[in-house]
Amino acid sequence: MDTSTLNSPVLLAACDCLTPFGDANATHAALVRGERALQLVPVLGGEGGDPVPLALLPGRALDETNPPAWLHSLQTMLAPVAGPGWGTARRPVCVTSSNFGVGSLYAFRRTGEQAHAAHGTAHGSVELVRRALGWGENVAIFSHACVSAHLGLIHAARLLAEGAADEALVVSYDFLSPFVTGGFHALKILNADFPAPYQDRATGSIGLGDGAGYAVLSRQRGDLALAAHSLHNEMHHFTANRPDGAGFAAALAPLVAAAAGCRLWVKGHGTGTLEAGRLEVAALARAFPGAPLVGWKGSLGHTLGSCGLVELAIVAASLRAGCTPGTVGSASPTFVDTVALAPFANAAFDGVICASNAFGGAHAALLLSHA
Protein backbone atom coordinates (compact mmCIF):
# COMPACT_ATOMS: atom_id res chain seq x y z
CA MET A 1 0.00 0.00 0.00
CA ASP A 2 1.38 3.43 -0.89
CA THR A 3 2.59 5.69 1.87
CA SER A 4 0.01 8.24 2.97
CA THR A 5 1.40 11.59 4.10
CA LEU A 6 0.18 14.88 5.45
CA ASN A 7 2.49 17.89 5.67
CA SER A 8 -0.02 20.56 6.68
CA PRO A 9 0.96 21.50 10.25
CA VAL A 10 -1.61 21.64 13.02
CA LEU A 11 -1.11 22.67 16.61
CA LEU A 12 -1.26 20.51 19.70
CA ALA A 13 -3.61 22.55 21.88
CA ALA A 14 -3.76 19.98 24.70
CA CYS A 15 -2.38 16.51 25.29
CA ASP A 16 -2.21 14.15 28.25
CA CYS A 17 -2.03 10.46 29.03
CA LEU A 18 -2.78 7.90 31.71
CA THR A 19 -0.28 5.20 32.74
CA PRO A 20 0.31 3.32 36.00
CA PHE A 21 2.53 6.26 37.01
CA GLY A 22 -0.26 8.83 36.54
CA ASP A 23 -0.58 11.63 33.99
CA ALA A 24 2.00 12.69 31.38
CA ASN A 25 4.05 14.83 33.77
CA ALA A 26 4.13 12.15 36.47
CA THR A 27 5.00 9.49 33.89
CA HIS A 28 7.76 11.65 32.42
CA ALA A 29 9.25 12.20 35.87
CA ALA A 30 9.17 8.47 36.67
CA LEU A 31 10.85 7.62 33.37
CA VAL A 32 13.58 10.20 33.98
CA ARG A 33 14.20 8.50 37.34
CA GLY A 34 14.48 5.18 35.52
CA GLU A 35 11.48 3.58 37.22
CA ARG A 36 9.70 0.57 35.78
CA ALA A 37 5.92 0.10 36.06
CA LEU A 38 6.03 -3.49 34.82
CA GLN A 39 5.54 -6.23 37.40
CA LEU A 40 5.17 -9.98 37.09
CA VAL A 41 1.46 -10.88 37.11
CA PRO A 42 -0.31 -14.20 36.32
CA VAL A 43 -1.04 -14.04 32.61
CA LEU A 44 -4.69 -15.08 32.96
CA GLY A 45 -5.47 -13.01 36.05
CA GLY A 46 -7.73 -14.86 38.45
CA GLU A 47 -7.30 -18.05 36.47
CA GLY A 48 -3.54 -17.97 37.07
CA GLY A 49 -0.97 -19.02 34.51
CA ASP A 50 2.64 -18.08 33.97
CA PRO A 51 3.91 -14.81 35.49
CA VAL A 52 4.47 -12.17 32.81
CA PRO A 53 5.46 -8.46 32.89
CA LEU A 54 2.33 -6.29 32.99
CA ALA A 55 1.84 -2.64 33.97
CA LEU A 56 -1.67 -2.25 35.38
CA LEU A 57 -3.28 0.89 36.77
CA PRO A 58 -2.84 1.01 40.57
CA GLY A 59 -5.33 -1.26 42.30
CA ARG A 60 -6.81 -2.61 39.06
CA ALA A 61 -7.13 -6.37 38.71
CA LEU A 62 -6.51 -7.90 35.30
CA ASP A 63 -9.95 -9.56 35.25
CA GLU A 64 -12.76 -7.45 33.80
CA THR A 65 -15.51 -6.04 36.01
CA ASN A 66 -18.90 -4.59 35.18
CA PRO A 67 -18.91 -1.67 34.69
CA PRO A 68 -15.25 -1.75 33.62
CA ALA A 69 -12.93 -0.76 36.46
CA TRP A 70 -10.92 1.44 34.09
CA LEU A 71 -13.87 3.68 33.20
CA HIS A 72 -13.53 5.99 36.21
CA SER A 73 -9.80 6.49 35.58
CA LEU A 74 -10.49 7.26 31.93
CA GLN A 75 -13.21 9.76 32.88
CA THR A 76 -10.80 11.50 35.26
CA MET A 77 -8.14 11.82 32.56
CA LEU A 78 -10.71 13.12 30.06
CA ALA A 79 -12.38 15.59 32.44
CA PRO A 80 -10.84 18.59 30.57
CA VAL A 81 -12.59 17.48 27.36
CA ALA A 82 -15.90 16.30 28.81
CA GLY A 83 -19.21 17.89 27.90
CA PRO A 84 -21.46 18.52 24.90
CA GLY A 85 -19.01 20.77 23.03
CA TRP A 86 -17.23 17.71 21.67
CA GLY A 87 -18.74 15.27 19.23
CA THR A 88 -20.42 18.02 17.22
CA ALA A 89 -20.07 18.91 13.55
CA ARG A 90 -17.23 21.41 14.04
CA ARG A 91 -15.58 19.66 17.01
CA PRO A 92 -15.45 15.97 16.08
CA VAL A 93 -14.00 13.17 18.19
CA CYS A 94 -11.83 10.30 16.96
CA VAL A 95 -11.56 7.28 19.27
CA THR A 96 -8.84 4.72 18.65
CA SER A 97 -7.84 1.43 20.24
CA SER A 98 -6.75 -2.06 19.33
CA ASN A 99 -8.86 -3.73 22.03
CA PHE A 100 -11.78 -1.48 23.03
CA GLY A 101 -14.10 -3.67 25.13
CA VAL A 102 -12.68 -7.08 24.27
CA GLY A 103 -12.07 -7.71 27.99
CA SER A 104 -15.81 -7.39 28.60
CA LEU A 105 -16.57 -9.66 25.66
CA TYR A 106 -14.18 -12.26 27.06
CA ALA A 107 -15.80 -11.95 30.50
CA PHE A 108 -19.23 -12.43 28.94
CA ARG A 109 -18.13 -15.58 27.15
CA ARG A 110 -16.50 -16.96 30.30
CA THR A 111 -19.21 -16.11 32.82
CA GLY A 112 -22.39 -15.76 30.77
CA GLU A 113 -23.19 -12.48 32.55
CA GLN A 114 -25.19 -10.50 29.99
CA ALA A 115 -24.21 -7.14 31.48
CA HIS A 116 -20.70 -7.50 30.06
CA ALA A 117 -21.98 -7.87 26.50
CA ALA A 118 -23.31 -4.31 26.18
CA HIS A 119 -19.80 -2.85 25.98
CA GLY A 120 -17.91 -5.86 24.66
CA THR A 121 -17.80 -4.67 21.04
CA ALA A 122 -15.83 -1.70 19.76
CA HIS A 123 -19.02 0.31 19.17
CA GLY A 124 -20.46 -0.64 22.56
CA SER A 125 -17.27 0.30 24.37
CA VAL A 126 -17.02 3.68 22.64
CA GLU A 127 -20.71 4.35 23.31
CA LEU A 128 -20.10 3.68 27.01
CA VAL A 129 -17.29 6.23 27.02
CA ARG A 130 -19.22 8.75 24.89
CA ARG A 131 -22.19 8.74 27.23
CA ALA A 132 -19.97 8.95 30.32
CA LEU A 133 -18.23 12.04 28.87
CA GLY A 134 -21.37 13.70 27.50
CA TRP A 135 -20.09 14.00 23.94
CA GLY A 136 -22.32 14.38 20.92
CA GLU A 137 -22.65 11.67 18.27
CA ASN A 138 -19.99 12.88 15.80
CA VAL A 139 -17.51 10.22 16.95
CA ALA A 140 -15.40 8.17 14.52
CA ILE A 141 -13.70 4.90 15.47
CA PHE A 142 -10.30 3.74 14.18
CA SER A 143 -8.46 0.50 14.85
CA HIS A 144 -5.37 -0.97 13.23
CA ALA A 145 -3.25 -2.70 15.85
CA CYS A 146 -0.37 -0.59 17.22
CA VAL A 147 -0.71 2.29 14.74
CA SER A 148 -4.34 2.94 15.75
CA ALA A 149 -3.64 6.24 17.55
CA HIS A 150 -1.69 7.56 14.57
CA LEU A 151 -4.71 6.88 12.34
CA GLY A 152 -6.87 9.03 14.59
CA LEU A 153 -4.26 11.81 14.68
CA ILE A 154 -3.82 11.97 10.92
CA HIS A 155 -7.59 11.87 10.31
CA ALA A 156 -8.10 14.74 12.76
CA ALA A 157 -5.26 16.69 11.15
CA ARG A 158 -6.84 16.21 7.73
CA LEU A 159 -10.20 17.51 8.96
CA LEU A 160 -8.48 20.66 10.18
CA ALA A 161 -6.36 21.03 7.04
CA GLU A 162 -9.49 20.85 4.87
CA GLY A 163 -11.39 23.33 7.04
CA ALA A 164 -13.96 20.68 7.97
CA ALA A 165 -13.49 21.24 11.72
CA ASP A 166 -12.52 24.04 14.08
CA GLU A 167 -10.80 21.69 16.52
CA ALA A 168 -10.65 17.91 16.78
CA LEU A 169 -10.26 15.57 19.74
CA VAL A 170 -8.39 12.27 19.48
CA VAL A 171 -8.81 9.77 22.33
CA SER A 172 -7.19 6.37 22.63
CA TYR A 173 -7.47 3.70 25.32
CA ASP A 174 -6.26 0.13 25.74
CA PHE A 175 -6.72 -1.69 29.04
CA LEU A 176 -5.44 -5.21 29.51
CA SER A 177 -7.53 -8.33 30.05
CA PRO A 178 -6.78 -12.07 30.20
CA PHE A 179 -7.86 -12.33 26.55
CA VAL A 180 -5.20 -9.81 25.45
CA THR A 181 -2.40 -11.07 27.67
CA GLY A 182 -3.18 -14.70 26.90
CA GLY A 183 -3.01 -14.02 23.17
CA PHE A 184 0.44 -12.44 23.31
CA HIS A 185 1.61 -15.19 25.65
CA ALA A 186 0.55 -17.78 23.07
CA LEU A 187 2.86 -16.07 20.56
CA LYS A 188 5.77 -16.57 23.02
CA ILE A 189 6.78 -12.89 22.92
CA LEU A 190 5.08 -12.19 26.26
CA ASN A 191 7.06 -14.42 28.59
CA ALA A 192 8.74 -14.32 31.99
CA ASP A 193 11.49 -11.95 30.78
CA PHE A 194 11.23 -8.19 31.11
CA PRO A 195 11.57 -6.25 27.85
CA ALA A 196 14.87 -4.58 27.00
CA PRO A 197 14.16 -2.33 23.99
CA TYR A 198 16.97 -2.19 21.41
CA GLN A 199 19.30 -4.33 23.53
CA ASP A 200 21.29 -6.88 21.55
CA ARG A 201 20.58 -10.09 23.47
CA ALA A 202 19.75 -13.72 22.78
CA THR A 203 15.99 -13.70 23.50
CA GLY A 204 13.38 -11.05 22.86
CA SER A 205 10.38 -10.29 25.04
CA ILE A 206 7.74 -7.65 25.52
CA GLY A 207 5.66 -6.30 28.38
CA LEU A 208 2.08 -5.07 28.15
CA GLY A 209 0.55 -2.06 29.90
CA ASP A 210 -2.66 -0.20 30.57
CA GLY A 211 -2.63 3.12 28.76
CA ALA A 212 -4.82 5.93 27.48
CA GLY A 213 -4.30 9.38 26.07
CA TYR A 214 -5.92 12.32 24.35
CA ALA A 215 -4.92 15.20 22.12
CA VAL A 216 -6.79 18.34 21.06
CA LEU A 217 -5.71 19.46 17.59
CA SER A 218 -6.22 23.05 16.49
CA ARG A 219 -5.16 25.57 13.85
CA GLN A 220 -5.33 28.45 16.31
CA ARG A 221 -3.72 27.50 19.64
CA GLY A 222 -0.91 25.36 20.94
CA ASP A 223 2.82 25.57 21.72
CA LEU A 224 3.74 22.42 19.80
CA ALA A 225 3.08 21.54 16.16
CA LEU A 226 2.30 18.23 14.49
CA ALA A 227 4.34 19.21 11.46
CA ALA A 228 4.03 16.05 9.33
CA HIS A 229 2.53 12.54 9.40
CA SER A 230 3.27 9.38 7.47
CA LEU A 231 1.54 5.99 7.21
CA HIS A 232 2.63 2.90 5.29
CA ASN A 233 1.36 -0.67 5.22
CA GLU A 234 3.48 -3.42 3.69
CA MET A 235 0.53 -5.85 3.45
CA HIS A 236 3.20 -8.53 3.78
CA HIS A 237 2.21 -11.02 6.50
CA PHE A 238 -0.26 -11.43 9.37
CA THR A 239 2.42 -10.61 11.95
CA ALA A 240 5.83 -10.20 10.28
CA ASN A 241 7.58 -7.39 8.41
CA ARG A 242 9.40 -7.72 5.13
CA PRO A 243 12.85 -9.02 6.05
CA ASP A 244 14.63 -6.27 4.10
CA GLY A 245 13.08 -3.54 6.28
CA ALA A 246 11.61 -1.73 3.29
CA GLY A 247 8.38 -0.93 5.12
CA PHE A 248 10.16 0.94 7.89
CA ALA A 249 12.11 2.97 5.35
CA ALA A 250 9.00 3.78 3.29
CA ALA A 251 7.19 5.19 6.32
CA LEU A 252 10.15 7.37 7.35
CA ALA A 253 11.04 8.76 3.91
CA PRO A 254 8.41 11.55 3.83
CA LEU A 255 9.52 12.74 7.28
CA VAL A 256 13.14 12.91 6.15
CA ALA A 257 12.04 15.49 3.59
CA ALA A 258 9.78 17.32 6.05
CA ALA A 259 12.55 17.55 8.66
CA ALA A 260 15.39 18.49 6.31
CA GLY A 261 17.94 20.65 8.11
CA CYS A 262 16.49 19.95 11.56
CA ARG A 263 18.32 18.46 14.51
CA LEU A 264 16.12 15.66 15.81
CA TRP A 265 15.78 13.01 18.45
CA VAL A 266 13.63 9.92 17.94
CA LYS A 267 10.99 8.23 20.08
CA GLY A 268 10.92 4.76 18.62
CA HIS A 269 8.47 1.88 18.94
CA GLY A 270 10.93 -0.35 20.79
CA THR A 271 8.88 -3.23 22.16
CA GLY A 272 11.81 -5.47 23.03
CA THR A 273 11.41 -7.98 20.19
CA LEU A 274 14.58 -8.76 18.26
CA GLU A 275 13.85 -8.94 14.54
CA ALA A 276 11.53 -5.92 14.45
CA GLY A 277 13.88 -4.03 16.74
CA ARG A 278 16.84 -4.56 14.43
CA LEU A 279 14.84 -3.55 11.36
CA GLU A 280 13.52 -0.46 13.11
CA VAL A 281 16.87 0.86 14.34
CA ALA A 282 18.53 0.21 10.98
CA ALA A 283 15.88 2.24 9.16
CA LEU A 284 15.99 5.05 11.73
CA ALA A 285 19.80 5.21 11.61
CA ARG A 286 19.73 5.56 7.82
CA ALA A 287 16.95 8.13 7.82
CA PHE A 288 18.18 10.26 10.73
CA PRO A 289 21.93 9.68 11.20
CA GLY A 290 23.18 10.44 14.69
CA ALA A 291 19.73 11.17 16.14
CA PRO A 292 19.42 9.88 19.74
CA LEU A 293 16.86 7.07 19.94
CA VAL A 294 14.72 6.25 22.98
CA GLY A 295 11.90 3.85 23.73
CA TRP A 296 9.84 3.58 26.91
CA LYS A 297 8.03 0.24 26.65
CA GLY A 298 10.67 -1.32 28.89
CA SER A 299 9.02 0.61 31.71
CA LEU A 300 5.40 1.18 30.66
CA GLY A 301 4.89 -1.99 28.67
CA HIS A 302 3.31 -1.94 25.24
CA THR A 303 0.07 0.05 25.41
CA LEU A 304 -0.92 -1.49 22.07
CA GLY A 305 -3.17 0.63 19.84
CA SER A 306 -2.83 3.57 22.22
CA CYS A 307 0.97 3.67 22.33
CA GLY A 308 1.24 6.38 19.69
CA LEU A 309 -0.85 8.80 21.74
CA VAL A 310 0.38 7.77 25.21
CA GLU A 311 3.96 8.26 24.09
CA LEU A 312 3.15 11.48 22.21
CA ALA A 313 1.94 12.97 25.50
CA ILE A 314 5.22 11.95 27.16
CA VAL A 315 7.20 13.43 24.26
CA ALA A 316 5.29 16.71 24.70
CA ALA A 317 6.02 16.66 28.44
CA SER A 318 9.68 16.00 27.63
CA LEU A 319 9.89 19.01 25.33
CA ARG A 320 8.29 21.27 27.91
CA ALA A 321 10.59 19.99 30.65
CA GLY A 322 13.69 20.21 28.47
CA CYS A 323 14.68 16.63 29.32
CA THR A 324 14.13 13.35 27.45
CA PRO A 325 13.94 10.13 29.50
CA GLY A 326 16.34 7.39 28.48
CA THR A 327 15.47 3.87 27.33
CA VAL A 328 14.41 2.36 30.64
CA GLY A 329 15.00 -1.37 31.06
CA SER A 330 17.71 -1.65 28.43
CA ALA A 331 21.49 -1.91 28.67
CA SER A 332 24.57 -2.23 26.49
CA PRO A 333 25.18 -3.64 23.99
CA THR A 334 22.43 -2.09 21.90
CA PHE A 335 21.68 -2.58 18.21
CA VAL A 336 23.09 0.87 17.38
CA ASP A 337 25.19 3.30 19.41
CA THR A 338 22.60 6.08 19.11
CA VAL A 339 20.25 4.33 21.59
CA ALA A 340 20.12 6.70 24.58
CA LEU A 341 20.10 4.69 27.80
CA ALA A 342 20.21 7.74 30.09
CA PRO A 343 18.14 10.95 30.11
CA PHE A 344 19.45 13.86 28.07
CA ALA A 345 18.74 17.59 27.64
CA ASN A 346 16.70 18.30 24.50
CA ALA A 347 16.62 22.11 24.30
CA ALA A 348 19.10 22.16 21.40
CA PHE A 349 16.90 19.94 19.22
CA ASP A 350 14.41 21.25 16.65
CA GLY A 351 11.92 18.41 16.82
CA VAL A 352 11.11 14.77 17.50
CA ILE A 353 10.23 11.85 15.26
CA CYS A 354 7.58 9.66 16.94
CA ALA A 355 7.35 6.23 15.31
CA SER A 356 5.04 3.24 15.85
CA ASN A 357 4.94 -0.14 14.11
CA ALA A 358 2.31 -2.86 14.07
CA PHE A 359 1.58 -6.47 13.18
CA GLY A 360 1.53 -7.15 9.48
CA GLY A 361 3.98 -4.44 8.52
CA ALA A 362 1.90 -1.38 9.34
CA HIS A 363 4.05 1.66 10.11
CA ALA A 364 3.32 5.21 11.24
CA ALA A 365 5.42 8.21 12.17
CA LEU A 366 4.99 11.90 12.84
CA LEU A 367 7.16 14.97 13.36
CA LEU A 368 6.52 17.04 16.47
CA SER A 369 8.20 20.43 16.81
CA HIS A 370 7.87 23.68 18.69
CA ALA A 371 5.15 25.83 17.16
DAWO-V402836 format. One record per residue. RES is the residue in one letter. BURIAL is # if it has 9 or more other ideal C-beta (glycine too) atoms within 8 Angstrom, else .. D_FIRST is the distance of its C-alpha to the first C-alpha in Angstrom with 1 decimal. Layout:
# DAWO-V402836
RES&BURIAL&D_FIRST  RES&BURIAL&D_FIRST
This chain:
# DAWO-V402836
M&.&0.0  D&.&3.8  T&#&6.5  S&.&8.8  T&#&12.4  L&#&15.8  N&#&18.9  S&.&21.6  P&.&23.8  V&#&25.3  L&#&28.1  L&#&28.5  A&#&31.6  A&#&32.0  C&#&30.3  D&#&31.7  C&#&30.9  L&#&32.8  T&#&33.1  P&#&36.2  F&#&37.6  G&#&37.6  D&#&35.9  A&#&33.9  N&#&37.1  A&#&38.7  T&#&35.5  H&#&35.3  A&#&39.0  A&#&38.7  L&#&35.9  V&#&38.0  R&.&40.8  G&.&38.7  E&#&39.1  R&#&37.1  A&#&36.5  L&#&35.5  Q&.&38.3  L&.&38.8  V&#&38.7  P&#&39.0  V&#&35.5  L&#&36.5  G&#&38.7  G&.&41.9  E&.&41.3  G&.&41.3  G&.&39.4  D&.&38.6  P&.&38.7  V&#&35.3  P&#&34.4  L&#&33.7  A&#&34.1  L&#&35.5  L&#&36.9  P&.&40.7  G&.&42.7  R&#&39.7  A&.&39.9  L&#&36.8  D&#&37.9  E&#&36.9  T&.&39.7  N&#&40.2  P&.&39.5  P&#&37.0  A&#&38.7  W&#&35.8  L&#&36.2  H&.&39.1  S&#&37.5  L&#&34.4  Q&#&36.8  T&.&38.6  M&#&35.6  L&#&34.5  A&.&38.1  P&.&37.4  V&#&34.8  A&#&36.7  G&.&38.3  P&.&37.7  G&.&36.4  W&#&32.9  G&#&30.9  T&#&32.2  A&.&30.7  R&.&30.9  R&#&30.3  P&#&27.4  V&#&26.5  C&#&23.1  V&#&23.6  T&#&21.2  S&#&21.8  S&#&20.6  N&#&24.0  F&#&25.9  G&#&29.0  V&#&28.3  G&#&31.4  S&#&33.5  L&#&32.0  Y&#&32.9  A&#&36.4  F&#&36.9  R&.&36.2  R&.&38.4  T&.&41.3  G&.&41.2  E&.&41.9  Q&.&40.6  A&.&40.3  H&#&37.3  A&#&35.3  A&#&35.3  H&#&32.8  G&#&31.0  T&#&28.0  A&#&25.4  H&.&27.0  G&#&30.5  S&#&29.9  V&#&28.6  E&#&31.5  L&#&33.9  V&#&32.7  R&#&32.6  R&.&36.2  A&#&37.4  L&#&36.2  G&.&37.4  W&#&34.2  G&.&33.8  E&.&31.4  N&#&28.6  V&#&26.4  A&#&22.7  I&#&21.2  F&#&17.9  S&#&17.1  H&#&14.3  A&#&16.4  C&#&17.2  V&#&14.9  S&#&16.6  A&#&19.0  H&#&16.5  L&#&14.9  G&#&18.5  L&#&19.3  I&#&16.6  H&#&17.5  A&#&21.1  A&#&20.8  R&#&19.2  L&#&22.2  L&#&24.5  A&#&23.1  E&.&23.4  G&.&26.9  A&.&26.2  A&#&27.8  D&.&30.5  E&#&29.3  A&#&26.8  L&#&27.2  V&#&24.5  V&#&25.9  S&#&24.6  Y&#&26.7  D&#&26.5  F&#&29.9  L&#&30.5  S&#&32.1  P&#&33.2  F&#&30.3  V&#&27.8  T&#&29.9  G&#&30.8  G&.&27.2  F&#&26.4  H&#&29.9  A&.&29.1  L&.&26.2  K&.&28.9  I&#&27.2  L&#&29.4  N&#&32.8  A&.&36.1  D&.&35.0  F&#&34.1  P&#&30.8  A&#&31.2  P&#&28.0  Y&#&27.4  Q&#&30.7  D&.&31.1  R&.&32.8  A&.&33.1  T&.&31.6  G&#&28.7  S&#&29.0  I&#&27.7  G&#&29.6  L&#&28.7  G&#&30.0  D&#&30.7  G&#&29.1  A&#&28.5  G&#&28.0  Y&#&27.9  A&#&27.3  V&#&28.7  L&#&26.8  S&#&29.0  R&.&29.5  Q&.&33.2  R&.&34.0  G&#&32.9  D&.&33.7  L&#&30.1  A&#&27.1  L&#&23.4  A&#&22.8  A&#&19.0  H&#&15.9  S&#&12.4  L&#&9.5  H&#&6.6  N&#&5.4  E&#&6.1  M&.&6.8  H&#&9.9  H&.&13.0  F&.&14.8  T&.&16.2  A&#&15.6  N&#&13.5  R&#&13.2  P&.&16.8  D&.&16.4  G&#&14.9  A&.&12.2  G&#&9.9  F&#&12.9  A&#&13.6  A&#&10.3  A&#&10.9  L&#&14.5  A&#&14.6  P&#&14.8  L&#&17.5  V&#&19.4  A&.&19.9  A&#&20.8  A&#&23.3  A&.&24.9  G&.&28.5  C&.&28.3  R&.&29.8  L&#&27.5  W&#&27.5  V&#&24.6  K&#&24.3  G&#&22.1  H&#&20.8  G&#&23.5  T&#&24.1  G&#&26.5  T&#&24.5  L&.&25.0  E&#&22.0  A&#&19.4  G&#&22.1  R&#&22.6  L&#&19.0  E&#&18.8  V&#&22.2  A&#&21.5  A&#&18.5  L&#&20.5  A&#&23.5  R&.&21.9  A&#&20.4  F&#&23.5  P&.&26.5  G&.&29.4  A&#&27.8  P&#&29.4  L&#&27.1  V&#&28.0  G&#&26.8  W&#&28.9  K&#&27.8  G&#&30.8  S&#&33.0  L&#&31.2  G&#&29.2  H&#&25.5  T&#&25.4  L&#&22.1  G&#&20.1  S&#&22.7  C&#&22.7  G&#&20.7  L&#&23.5  V&#&26.4  E&#&25.8  L&#&25.2  A&#&28.7  I&#&30.1  V&#&28.7  A&#&30.3  A&#&33.5  S&#&33.4  L&#&33.2  R&.&36.1  A&.&38.1  G&.&37.5  C&#&36.8  T&#&33.6  P&#&34.2  G&#&33.7  T&#&31.6  V&#&33.9  G&#&34.5  S&#&33.5  A&.&35.9  S&.&36.2  P&.&35.0  T&#&31.4  F&#&28.4  V&#&28.9  D&.&32.0  T&#&30.2  V&#&29.9  A&#&32.5  L&#&34.6  A&.&37.1  P&.&36.8  F&#&36.9  A&.&37.7  N&#&34.8  A&.&36.8  A&.&36.2  F&#&32.4  D&.&30.6  G&#&27.6  V&#&25.5  I&#&21.9  C&#&20.9  A&#&18.1  S&#&16.9  N&#&15.0  A&#&14.5  F&.&14.8  G&#&12.0  G&#&10.4  A&#&9.6  H&#&11.0  A&#&12.8  A&#&15.6  L&#&18.2  L&#&21.3  L&#&24.6  S&#&27.7  H&.&31.2  A&.&31.4
